[in-house]
């Protein structure tokens, strides 16, 4: 069974390095392609879809912004299952403040230089509370393409989605500060999990994935 992993905004496969899954699953990591600021979400998703071998059964697994991408790709692909981690499906799952930012277009004023700069605030926001997580987050922020970041922020605050793929699996940390956990998500909770729990609580996330991933049409 092929698993295609989509990392978070600007991140790469390093965030998944602590996950432990059996050899039954073949792991593939989708690489973020260069983007033009005027690209639509659908155009970009179709570009990324070229990295997926659709001749065999496969599952899409998206982290944070990668979860948004995985859902959008499921509209025109036929994955056996779509999985999101530390992400969201519908706007109603987001804090009202985020929705306000989108409606008023204040998101345009968000300073990329500040948001992509490692700081104590960013460490707390992502739940990077030890040296390993801080090192990981610093490398992610430093490697993030500012153009991609601005494009992704625009997509997050302007995207209207009424589609939920089936079968669908959502895993979310109860202590996530970026996308706070709420019952409307219908997610499997990871107690105390923060936004980088796929790295910080990899054992728990791995166990949930192992118990809930489809296997050739069977759980």
N, C-alpha and C positions, 0 to 999 in steps of 0.2 A: 504494500500500500504506500503510495507516494503522499507525503505531507509537504505542502508548500507554505513556508513561513514568511510573513510580511512583518518587518520590524516597525518600530514606532517612527515618529517624525524625525528624519535625518539619521536614525540609528542604523545599525547593521546587525549581522548575525551574532555578534559578540553577546548581545543581551540574552540569547537563548542557550549559551554554552553550558549552563548548569542543568538544563533539563535532561532527564534520564528516561529514554523510551526504548522499548525492545527493538531488536533488529528486524522485526516484522515490518516496521515502518522505515521507509527510505526518506531521509530528510533533504529537502531542497530549500535554499534560501533565495528569495526573490531579491534581485539587485534594483535599487531605485535608479531609474533612468533620468537623464537630464530633462528638465522641463522648461517650457516657455511660459511666462507669466499669464499668457492668454489661453493656454491649453484648457480645454474642458475636462471635467472629471472622467467622462466616458472615454474621450480620446486617450487620456493618459492610461486609464485602466486597460484599454485594448492594446496599448503599446506594451504594458507589463505582461499581458496575457500571452505574448509570444514566447515567454520563458517557460510556459507550462505545456507539458506533454499531455494532450487531451486524449490520446489513444488508449490510456490506461486509467483505471479508477484513481481518484485523487481527492484529497481534502485540503481546504484552504484554512490557514491559521493566521489570524492577524492580531498584532499587538498595538493597542492605542490607535494612532492614525492608520496603521496597517489593518486594523479591524474594519475601519470605515471603507478602506480600499477593497478588502475581501468581500464585504457585503455588496458593494457596487459591481464587482466583477461577477458575483453570483447571479446577477441579473441576466447576463448573456452567456455565462459558462454553465456547466453542469457538474459541479463538485458533488461528491458523495455526501459531504457535510461541510458546513461553514462554521468556523470556530472563531470567537473573538475573546481577547484577554485584555482587561483594563481599558475597555473601549465602550462604545455605545451604538445602538441601532437607530433609535428615534430621538428627535430633539427634546421630547417630553422627559427624557431620562437625564437631561442636562440641567444644571442650575439656571434659574431665571436670569441671572446676571449674564451668562453666556448668550442666551437668546437675545437679551437687550443689546449686547455688543454687536450681534449680527444685524438686528433690525436697524440700528442707528449708524451702522458702519464705522463705529468707533474703533473696531479692530484694526482699521487702516493706520491708526496712530500708535499701535503697539510697537515699541522700539526693538527691532530685531537684534541690534548690537547688545542691548541689555539682556534680552531673553536668551541669547546664545552665549552669555558670559557666565562662567562658573562663579557661584557666590553662595553664601550661607543660605540665602533665600531660596535659591534653586535647589540646593541640597535638601532643604526641608520640604519643598514642594513635591519633589520626586521620591522622597523617602530614602535618600542616600545618607544613611546614618552610621556607616562605618567606612573604613578606608577603602575597601574593595569596591563598594558601591559608588563612593565619591570618585575614585579613579575611573570607573566605567562611565559615569555621567560626564566627567570632564572630557573624556575622549570623544563621547557622542556629540557634545556641544561644539567642541573644536572642529569636528569633521563635518558638521552640518552645513550644507550649501545654503547661503542666505537667500538665493533666488527660489530654491525649492521650499525653504521655510516660509517665505512670504506667500507663495502660491498655495501651500498646504493650509496656512492659516485662513486664507480667503475661502478655500473650499470648505473648511470646517464650519465657518460662520455663515456661509450662504447656502450650503447644501440642504435641499429639501428631500427627505427620504421617507417613503411610505411602504417600503418593501422590506420584508423579513424573510430571508431564505429558510428553506426547510430541507432536511433537518438542520437545526441551529443549536449551537452550544455557546453560552456566555459564562466566562469565569471572571470574577471581579473581587478585588480586595475591599474589605470593610473600612480600611483606613486610607483609602485613596484620596488624596487632596486635590488632584487635577480633575478627575471625573468622580465625584463623590458617589459612593454606593447608595442605591435606593431600591426599594422593593419592586418598583415599576420595571426594572431591568429584567426581572425573572432570571437573574444570574445565580450560578453556584457561588456562594461566598467563600472567600479565604479570610479567616479571622485574622485581623491585624495586617492584612496585606496592603501595601502601598503601591504606587504606580509602577515601580520597578520590581514588583513581587515575582515576575517571571525569572528574575535573577536572584532576588533576596530570599524568596520562599519557593525556590525551584522544586524542592522535594514534594511539597504539597500540590503545586500546580501540575507536576508530572503525574502524580497519583490520580488527580481528577481527570487529566487527559487520558490516561491509561484506562480508566473505568468507563469513559464516555465516548471515546472515539469510535467511529464506525469501522468495521473490518469486513470489507467485501460485502457490505449490506447487512452485517450483523453487528450488534454491540459486543 
